[in-house]
């Protein structure tokens, strides 16, 4: 069986914004909880890809709070304190590239 290295695909999961119809720009995160984040200003939607591979969308999410999340010392702690339970969300996908 031939081994194929797909590690370079870890930041290129194709989740499409319904407004732009193009792949989102994922920001890789140095986090124990998250692999990457993306933000679509047109819809004020935050997308988070967890290390487990699950992708969630958080709606009506202010862009300033996205910047705060990216700049947080710990994105995991910031998520638990400022995001989880405060925004409507939906599970989008289980990523194949984790």
N, C-alpha and C positions, 0 to 999 in steps of 0.2 A: 504494500500500500504506500503510495507516494504522499509525503507530508507537504502541505501547502501552508505557508505562513501568512495569515490574514491579520497580523497585529497592526499593520499600517492602516487597516480599515476602521480602527476603533473610534475615530472621530468623524467618520463619513457616513453614519447611518442616515438614510434618506427619509427624513420626515419633511413633508412639504407644507408650507403655509398655504392656507386656502386663498389668501389674498394675493400672494406673489407667484404662486405656482412654480417655485424654484426651491432647490434644497436650501435649508437654513445654514448659516454659518455657526457651527458649534465651537464654543470656547472650551478647550480642554481644561479640566480643573485638577489641582493637586489636593485631592480630598479623599478621605477614607469612605465617605458616603456617596460622592458623586463622581462620575466620569467626565461629564461635560454639561454645559448649559448653552441655551440659545434664547434669543429674544426677538420677537417680531413687533416692532413699534406700531405698525398699522392696525394690529388687533390687540395691542397691549397684552400679549401672551408670553409668558415665561415657559420654556421647555427645559426640563431637567432629566438627564439620563443618569440613573443611579448605577452604582457599581454592579448591582444585580442584573443590569441590562434593561430594566423597566424604564419606560419613558412616560413622564407625566407632563401635562399642560396645566398651567395655573393662569386663570383668566382675570381680566381687569387688573393687571399687575403693572404698577407705575414704573416707568423707565428709570427713574431715580432710585427706586428700590432695587432694580436689577443691578445698577452700578454699585450700590451699597453691598449687595450680595457678592458680587465679584471681588470687591475690595476687602471683604471681611477677613479677619485673621483665620477664622474657621468657617467655611461655608456650611458645614454640617450644623454647628451650633447656631449660626445665623438662621438657617432654615428652620430649626426647631423652635427658635424664639420669635421669629418675625414672619414666617411664611406658612408653615403647617397649621392648618385649622383656621386660617384667616382669609383664604381665597378659595373661590370655586375652582375645582380641578377635575381632570379626567385622565384616566390611564389611557395612553395612546398606543403603546406597543411594548412588546418584549423584544429587545434588540437581539440580533444574531451575533453582533460583534461586541463583546464585553471586555 
